[in-house]
Amino acid sequence: MGSTKQNNTDDKVWSAQLLYQVDSNAVVYARYRDVKMGDAYKMRASDVDPRWKSDSFKEASVGIEYWF
């Protein structure tokens, strides 16, 4: 896995994922992330915030992924 640093921000992300294989073509998952947004990265005052979310949030999800 890789990551990208966005200069001039103090964003912080904590995330976790658990997977359990239920058969050869499916997994059950649980995911959680806690995102704390810092100041928006802007080159100039007229630039638009490049992020699609503008506020901190917490998110949890549970589901099944199936492939064939």
GIWORA-V929979 format. One record per residue. RES is the residue in one small letter. OMEGA is omega in radians with two decimals (NA if undefined). Layout:
res->RES omega->OMEGA
res->RES omega->OMEGA
This chain:
res->m omega->3.12
res->g omega->3.10
res->s omega->3.12
res->t omega->3.10
res->k omega->3.08
res->q omega->-3.08
res->n omega->3.05
res->n omega->3.04
res->t omega->3.01
res->d omega->3.07
res->d omega->3.09
res->k omega->-3.14
res->v omega->3.00
res->w omega->-3.13
res->s omega->3.12
res->a omega->3.12
res->q omega->3.04
res->l omega->3.13
res->l omega->3.05
res->y omega->-3.13
res->q omega->-3.11
res->v omega->2.96
res->d omega->-3.04
res->s omega->-3.11
res->n omega->-3.09
res->a omega->3.02
res->v omega->2.97
res->v omega->-3.10
res->y omega->2.97
res->a omega->-3.11
res->r omega->3.09
res->y omega->3.01
res->r omega->3.13
res->d omega->-3.07
res->v omega->3.07
res->k omega->-3.11
res->m omega->3.04
res->g omega->3.09
res->d omega->3.14
res->a omega->3.08
res->y omega->3.11
res->k omega->3.08
res->m omega->3.13
res->r omega->-3.14
res->a omega->-3.12
res->s omega->-3.13
res->d omega->3.14
res->v omega->3.08
res->d omega->-3.07
res->p omega->-3.13
res->r omega->3.14
res->w omega->3.03
res->k omega->-3.06
res->s omega->-3.11
res->d omega->3.11
res->s omega->3.14
res->f omega->3.01
res->k omega->-3.09
res->e omega->3.07
res->a omega->3.09
res->s omega->3.09
res->v omega->-3.14
res->g omega->3.11
res->i omega->3.05
res->e omega->-3.10
res->y omega->3.12
res->w omega->3.13
res->f omega->NA
